[in-house]
């Protein structure tokens, strides 16, 4: 299936062309985020530039489909996401941008909880102790998937909308289709707007 064509906010076609080369140079491709995260090359994270991609209803790929297990042993099956808006955040504890955006994720996860929006992390590097310490430091109460050993979540998403940087945040609509992607640190106002758009799509 052809990849959906993104509708980008606030960027002209000329600006997009200018961004194409540096973005490709600083972010990994397809599902190798975890592999590059483990290299320990000194930069501490895989950079994204904060690019926001929104997908119109007729541009969205097939529904997200995978099963996984959280660090707490909770079974996570995307079939249970039907009718809900989901925010999926790829991260690891030593990633400086991940730490920067953690307070935003905490705030918005609490803000939208009453509207049934669920936040789920996807950890691409850490053992349970490091992941738990991160959650405790930032007061994160939502589950994170342990995707370190087999990269199953990344592989499942590679054909739909790959996570090309850490952090990457996906907003998934009630039909389990990706409505938006943020490469790099997500800004509070931006993510709030993307969530509201996904909620409106479900009405």
Rosetta silent file (secondary structure, phi, psi, omega in degrees, C-alpha in Angstrom):
SEQUENCE: XXXXXXXXXXXXXXXXXXXXXXXXXXXXXXXXXXXXXXXXXXXXXXXXXXXXXXXXXXXXXXXXXXXXXXXXXXXXXXXXXXXXXXXXXXXXXXXXXXXXXXXXXXXXXXXXXXXXXXXXXXXXXXXXXXXXXXXXXXXXXXXXXXXXXXXXXXXXXXXXXXXXXXXXXXXXXXXXXXXXXXXXXXXXXXXXXXXXXXXXXXX
SCORE:     score description
SCORE:     0.000 S_00000001
   1 L     0.000  136.258  179.283    0.000    0.000    0.000 S_00000001
   2 L   -66.451  144.883  178.264    1.337    3.445   -0.844 S_00000001
   3 L   -67.768  145.224 -179.850    2.294    5.615    2.130 S_00000001
   4 L   -66.875  147.075  177.898   -0.211    8.379    2.894 S_00000001
   5 L   -87.471  121.572 -175.101    0.684   11.856    1.696 S_00000001
   6 L   -74.255  146.047  172.272    1.038   14.190    4.702 S_00000001
   7 E  -103.711  108.007 -169.952   -0.755   17.523    4.969 S_00000001
   8 E   -96.715  135.864 -177.184    1.779   19.708    6.754 S_00000001
   9 L   -81.996  131.344  169.572    0.790   22.644    8.912 S_00000001
  10 L    66.578   13.925  179.817    2.313   26.085    8.358 S_00000001
  11 L  -122.480  129.186  177.129    4.956   24.931    5.887 S_00000001
  12 L   -76.560  166.825  178.287    5.063   25.855    2.205 S_00000001
  13 H   -63.018  -35.524  178.762    6.125   23.326   -0.402 S_00000001
  14 H   -64.520  -40.804  179.542    9.404   25.227   -0.794 S_00000001
  15 H   -65.978  -38.432  178.471   10.081   24.976    2.908 S_00000001
  16 H   -62.975  -40.922  179.168    9.339   21.263    2.848 S_00000001
  17 H   -62.727  -39.393  179.730   11.821   20.755    0.041 S_00000001
  18 H   -66.444  -31.881 -178.658   14.473   22.612    2.026 S_00000001
  19 H   -78.559  -22.150 -168.781   13.826   20.422    5.064 S_00000001
  20 H   -57.434  -46.788 -176.341   13.948   17.120    3.202 S_00000001
  21 H   -68.056  -51.602  179.995   17.730   16.679    3.089 S_00000001
  22 H   -63.818  -32.749  179.240   18.616   17.618    6.683 S_00000001
  23 H   -64.504  -43.904  179.226   15.714   15.607    8.072 S_00000001
  24 H   -63.966  -30.780 -176.763   16.870   12.517    6.219 S_00000001
  25 H   -75.669  -26.208 -172.085   20.398   13.090    7.490 S_00000001
  26 H  -109.252   -0.840 -179.029   19.522   13.285   11.186 S_00000001
  27 L  -125.669  145.880  178.404   16.806   10.670   11.582 S_00000001
  28 L   -74.718  163.499 -179.317   16.852    6.886   11.164 S_00000001
  29 L  -104.690  158.622  175.212   14.658    5.143    8.639 S_00000001
  30 L    47.978 -127.297 -169.072   11.916    2.553    9.001 S_00000001
  31 L  -107.608   25.852 -175.567   12.067    0.475   12.196 S_00000001
  32 L   -98.330   23.506  177.817   15.711    0.824   13.266 S_00000001
  33 H   -57.515  -48.141 -177.429   15.135    3.399   16.010 S_00000001
  34 H   -62.478  -41.863 -179.209   16.007    0.892   18.732 S_00000001
  35 H   -60.398  -45.331 -178.583   19.155   -0.248   16.951 S_00000001
  36 H   -71.392  -32.559  178.405   20.485    3.284   16.622 S_00000001
  37 H   -62.008  -31.595 -175.587   19.484    4.137   20.174 S_00000001
  38 L   -83.858   -5.833 -174.531   21.724    1.321   21.422 S_00000001
  39 L   -68.882  -27.828 -179.638   24.808    2.461   19.543 S_00000001
  40 L    63.743   46.705 -174.973   25.896    4.843   22.291 S_00000001
  41 L   -85.259    8.190  172.362   27.374    7.293   19.787 S_00000001
  42 L    99.387  -22.536 -177.600   27.551   10.105   22.309 S_00000001
  43 L   -82.693  -16.569  170.969   24.667   12.289   21.194 S_00000001
  44 L    83.428  -14.647  178.566   22.297   10.600   23.642 S_00000001
  45 L  -163.016  165.692  176.629   19.268   10.626   21.369 S_00000001
  46 L  -101.886  117.207 -166.994   18.172   10.403   17.754 S_00000001
  47 L   -74.004  140.948  165.143   17.168   13.873   16.687 S_00000001
  48 L  -123.887  160.414 -174.904   13.852   14.952   15.233 S_00000001
  49 L  -105.453   13.559  179.398   13.120   18.540   14.293 S_00000001
  50 L    81.718    9.861 -179.755    9.588   18.820   15.650 S_00000001
  51 E   -60.110  132.488  178.434    8.012   18.374   12.221 S_00000001
  52 E  -107.399  126.835  174.361    4.252   17.839   12.447 S_00000001
  53 E  -117.400  126.515  173.824    2.475   15.727    9.849 S_00000001
  54 E  -111.936  144.178 -177.132   -1.301   15.538    9.793 S_00000001
  55 L  -116.137  120.097  176.390   -3.158   12.994    7.687 S_00000001
  56 L   -65.431  156.390 -176.972   -6.527   13.792    6.164 S_00000001
  57 H   -51.659  -37.099 -177.752   -9.137   11.005    6.460 S_00000001
  58 H   -85.146    3.183  179.821   -8.629    9.900    2.854 S_00000001
  59 H  -111.757   -0.089 -174.886   -4.835    9.825    3.281 S_00000001
  60 L   -82.804  143.318  179.193   -4.616    7.543    6.313 S_00000001
  61 L   -76.887 -174.425 -177.378   -3.128    4.077    6.128 S_00000001
  62 L   -65.513  163.349  179.758   -4.698    0.909    7.467 S_00000001
  63 L   -58.987  144.796  175.561   -5.538    0.577   11.181 S_00000001
  64 L   -65.692  134.124 -176.466   -2.677    0.061   13.598 S_00000001
  65 L  -143.089  113.925  172.808   -2.488   -3.602   14.580 S_00000001
  66 L  -165.875  163.336  169.991   -0.182   -5.244   17.115 S_00000001
  67 E  -122.546  146.842 -177.367   -0.088   -6.947   20.496 S_00000001
  68 E  -156.465  177.939  179.331    2.559   -6.166   23.104 S_00000001
  69 E  -130.059  135.053  178.747    3.313   -6.244   26.815 S_00000001
  70 E   -78.256  169.933  177.394    3.964   -3.301   29.113 S_00000001
  71 L   -61.575  -24.489  179.263    6.786   -3.156   31.651 S_00000001
  72 L   -90.578    6.912  177.646    4.181   -4.030   34.301 S_00000001
  73 L    85.519    8.530  179.575    3.131   -7.171   32.438 S_00000001
  74 L   -77.140  132.657  176.490   -0.088   -5.681   31.066 S_00000001
  75 E   -78.636  130.641 -179.547   -1.225   -7.103   27.738 S_00000001
  76 E  -120.775  118.327 -178.262   -1.795   -4.373   25.146 S_00000001
  77 E  -126.456  121.930 -176.213   -3.831   -5.215   22.059 S_00000001
  78 H   -64.279  -16.830  175.780   -4.724   -2.504   19.562 S_00000001
  79 H   -60.680  -25.477  179.623   -8.032   -4.246   18.875 S_00000001
  80 H   -80.798   -4.514 -177.678   -9.112   -2.772   22.226 S_00000001
  81 H   -86.802   -5.670 -178.319   -8.428    0.766   20.977 S_00000001
  82 L   -56.173  128.801  178.546  -11.499    0.869   18.748 S_00000001
  83 L    87.413   -2.332 -179.704  -13.543    3.959   19.576 S_00000001
  84 L  -116.167  154.482  168.552  -10.712    5.621   21.554 S_00000001
  85 L   -93.785  132.477 -177.453   -8.119    8.241   20.724 S_00000001
  86 E  -122.693  135.731  172.905   -4.624    6.992   21.532 S_00000001
  87 E  -109.293  117.548 -176.450   -1.382    8.936   21.914 S_00000001
  88 E  -110.696  118.287 -174.284    1.615    6.664   21.287 S_00000001
  89 E  -118.048  122.033  178.007    4.987    8.080   22.364 S_00000001
  90 E   -90.474  130.038 -172.246    8.354    6.485   21.502 S_00000001
  91 E  -158.530  170.292  162.972   11.017    7.195   24.118 S_00000001
  92 L  -154.620  160.339 -164.686   13.873    6.028   26.339 S_00000001
  93 L   -65.622  -36.517 -176.679   15.144    7.354   29.645 S_00000001
  94 L   -84.798    0.779 -179.499   18.501    8.852   28.618 S_00000001
  95 L   -76.995  111.340 -176.202   16.961   10.718   25.673 S_00000001
  96 H   -58.176  -44.527  177.922   17.238   14.437   26.526 S_00000001
  97 H   -64.626  -30.560  177.504   14.275   15.518   24.330 S_00000001
  98 H   -64.072  -40.239  178.351   12.164   12.747   25.886 S_00000001
  99 H   -67.916  -35.259 -179.757   12.837   14.221   29.310 S_00000001
 100 H   -65.056  -38.899 -175.478   12.027   17.686   27.998 S_00000001
 101 H   -91.178   -8.340 -177.291    8.600   16.684   26.724 S_00000001
 102 H   -55.273  -43.868  178.257    7.646   14.387   29.628 S_00000001
 103 H   -60.465  -34.120  176.844    5.862   17.148   31.627 S_00000001
 104 H   -65.639  -42.986  179.810    3.736   17.927   28.557 S_00000001
 105 H   -64.961  -40.753  177.527    2.743   14.281   28.184 S_00000001
 106 H   -61.281  -48.326 -177.774    1.871   14.068   31.867 S_00000001
 107 H   -60.490  -47.397 -175.961   -0.237   17.225   31.722 S_00000001
 108 H   -74.452  -30.988  177.087   -2.167   16.264   28.601 S_00000001
 109 H   -63.897  -37.951  176.756   -2.684   12.653   29.665 S_00000001
 110 H   -72.368  -39.619 -177.320   -4.402   13.969   32.790 S_00000001
 111 H   -63.050  -39.577 -173.888   -6.269   16.679   30.887 S_00000001
 112 L  -100.247    4.674 -177.362   -7.835   14.317   28.347 S_00000001
 113 H   -59.411  -41.604 -177.886   -8.377   11.317   30.610 S_00000001
 114 H   -67.035  -19.417  178.104  -12.047   12.175   31.172 S_00000001
 115 H   -93.408    7.793  175.792  -12.581   12.200   27.407 S_00000001
 116 L    81.456   11.307  178.414  -11.278    8.655   27.134 S_00000001
 117 L   -78.615  129.024  179.515   -7.954    9.529   25.498 S_00000001
 118 E  -108.253  139.642  175.422   -5.279    6.982   26.397 S_00000001
 119 E  -108.204  135.748  178.289   -1.537    7.599   26.416 S_00000001
 120 E  -138.407  131.367  175.879    0.862    4.696   25.889 S_00000001
 121 E   -91.149  156.555  172.301    4.650    4.802   25.751 S_00000001
 122 E  -128.325  106.579 -177.503    6.882    2.628   23.591 S_00000001
 123 E   -89.928  127.325 -172.938   10.329    2.233   25.134 S_00000001
 124 L  -105.637    6.206 -173.527   13.038    1.353   22.616 S_00000001
 125 L  -144.659  -34.522 -162.265   16.066    0.945   24.886 S_00000001
 126 L   -89.366  156.429  164.202   15.619    0.519   28.636 S_00000001
 127 L   -81.162  167.885 -174.449   15.324   -2.247   31.156 S_00000001
 128 H   -57.653  -40.363 -176.843   12.380   -2.048   33.557 S_00000001
 129 H   -61.037  -43.806 -179.924   14.318   -0.314   36.343 S_00000001
 130 H   -67.878  -41.145  179.062   15.336    2.604   34.129 S_00000001
 131 H   -64.358  -42.756  179.506   11.841    2.927   32.647 S_00000001
 132 H   -64.789  -38.690  179.422   10.240    2.865   36.107 S_00000001
 133 H   -64.310  -39.809  177.350   12.671    5.489   37.391 S_00000001
 134 H   -61.858  -48.447 -179.888   11.795    7.777   34.491 S_00000001
 135 H   -60.103  -40.576 -179.835    8.073    7.388   35.144 S_00000001
 136 H   -67.096  -41.844  179.751    8.553    8.104   38.838 S_00000001
 137 H   -59.269  -41.927 -174.544   10.680   11.187   38.162 S_00000001
 138 H  -103.204    2.044  176.456    8.087   12.736   35.867 S_00000001
 139 L    68.616   31.559 -179.556    4.973   11.339   37.490 S_00000001
 140 L   -81.964  128.322 -175.392    3.844    9.427   34.416 S_00000001
 141 L  -109.521   -7.384 -179.607    1.011    7.050   35.219 S_00000001
 142 L   -86.218  158.444 -176.041    0.257    5.556   31.806 S_00000001
 143 L   -75.462  156.419  171.740    1.829    2.249   30.675 S_00000001
 144 E  -125.668  136.524  178.041    4.857    1.848   28.454 S_00000001
 145 E   -79.557  136.667  173.319    5.457   -1.080   26.133 S_00000001
 146 E   -85.793   99.953 -176.132    8.772   -2.875   26.392 S_00000001
 147 L  -108.974   21.330 -172.223    9.799   -2.887   22.715 S_00000001
 148 L   -74.075  -46.198 -169.765   13.501   -3.445   23.337 S_00000001
 149 L   -72.067  -47.163 -174.627   13.968   -7.131   22.521 S_00000001
 150 L  -117.323   -6.665  179.576   12.078   -7.623   19.272 S_00000001
 151 L    58.743   29.593 -173.767   11.026   -4.130   18.159 S_00000001
 152 H   -61.529  -37.727  179.798    7.595   -5.564   17.381 S_00000001
 153 H   -68.153  -43.959  179.047    5.715   -2.282   17.690 S_00000001
 154 H   -61.826  -40.340  178.874    8.189   -0.482   15.455 S_00000001
 155 H   -65.217  -39.492 -179.378    7.961   -3.247   12.870 S_00000001
 156 H   -65.142  -31.887 -177.188    4.158   -3.156   12.947 S_00000001
 157 H   -90.922  -14.585 -174.125    4.172    0.590   12.310 S_00000001
 158 H   -56.382  -37.524 -177.822    6.969    0.648    9.729 S_00000001
 159 H   -83.898   -7.252 -177.407    4.595    0.047    6.808 S_00000001
 160 H  -104.369  -63.952  178.068    2.096    2.602    8.105 S_00000001
 161 H  -157.957   88.672 -171.393    3.968    5.602    9.515 S_00000001
 162 L   -63.094  145.912  172.947    7.432    4.711   10.848 S_00000001
 163 L   -78.882  104.857 -172.386    8.887    6.280   13.973 S_00000001
 164 L   -98.575    5.428  179.068   11.912    7.975   12.409 S_00000001
 165 L  -156.892  164.423  170.824   13.233    9.701   15.522 S_00000001
 166 L  -123.577  120.974    2.556   13.201    9.502   19.292 S_00000001
 167 L   -81.888  155.245  166.684   11.004   10.919   20.563 S_00000001
 168 E  -129.466  139.090  178.253    8.205   10.390   18.075 S_00000001
 169 E  -124.230  127.021  176.804    4.566   10.881   19.011 S_00000001
 170 E  -109.982  138.760  170.121    1.653    9.425   17.051 S_00000001
 171 E  -106.333  125.254 -175.078   -1.990   10.398   17.485 S_00000001
 172 E  -117.379  127.060 -174.794   -4.288    7.520   16.561 S_00000001
 173 L   -77.951  177.210 -178.122   -7.981    8.073   15.940 S_00000001
 174 L   -61.213  -19.257  177.292  -10.997    6.040   17.095 S_00000001
 175 L   -93.262   10.230  178.626  -10.727    3.896   13.950 S_00000001
 176 L    68.885   18.582  176.026   -7.139    2.984   14.930 S_00000001
 177 L  -101.948  142.641 -177.904   -5.693    4.933   12.008 S_00000001
 178 E   -70.291  125.049  179.066   -2.849    7.405   12.531 S_00000001
 179 E   -99.071  -22.814 -178.614   -4.126   10.985   12.275 S_00000001
 180 E  -161.235  156.005  176.482   -0.851   12.804   13.039 S_00000001
 181 E  -138.834  137.158  173.679    2.846   12.324   13.750 S_00000001
 182 E  -118.375  122.389  176.518    5.351   14.572   15.534 S_00000001
 183 E   -96.472  114.174 -176.805    9.061   13.906   14.985 S_00000001
 184 L   101.264 -166.706 -177.194   11.006   15.223   17.949 S_00000001
 185 L   -62.251  130.108  177.988    9.783   17.129   20.997 S_00000001
 186 L   -92.546  130.864  178.266    6.038   17.720   20.922 S_00000001
 187 L   -81.147  145.916 -176.181    4.827   21.145   21.995 S_00000001
 188 H   -56.929  -50.254 -176.471    1.900   21.260   24.416 S_00000001
 189 H   -64.635  -35.974  179.765   -0.355   23.450   22.264 S_00000001
 190 H   -66.445  -50.177 -178.237    0.398   21.393   19.158 S_00000001
 191 H   -65.002  -37.642  177.577   -0.351   18.031   20.741 S_00000001
 192 H   -59.566  -43.827  179.674   -3.499   19.388   22.385 S_00000001
 193 H   -64.722  -40.961 -179.948   -4.746   20.553   18.991 S_00000001
 194 H   -65.519  -38.482  178.270   -3.924   17.212   17.345 S_00000001
 195 H   -66.217  -43.825  179.872   -5.789   15.312   20.060 S_00000001
 196 H   -62.190  -37.785  177.443   -8.834   17.562   19.728 S_00000001
 197 H   -63.590  -43.269  179.160   -8.849   17.008   15.974 S_00000001
 198 H   -65.177  -38.840  177.357   -8.767   13.226   16.461 S_00000001
 199 H   -64.016  -40.977  179.222  -11.590   13.436   19.004 S_00000001
 200 H   -65.438  -33.725  177.934  -13.683   15.486   16.573 S_00000001
 201 H   -63.241  -26.956 -176.737  -13.091   12.891   13.847 S_00000001
 202 L   -84.758   -2.821 -178.343  -14.722   10.289   16.065 S_00000001
 203 L   -93.171    0.000    0.000  -17.998   12.195   16.423 S_00000001
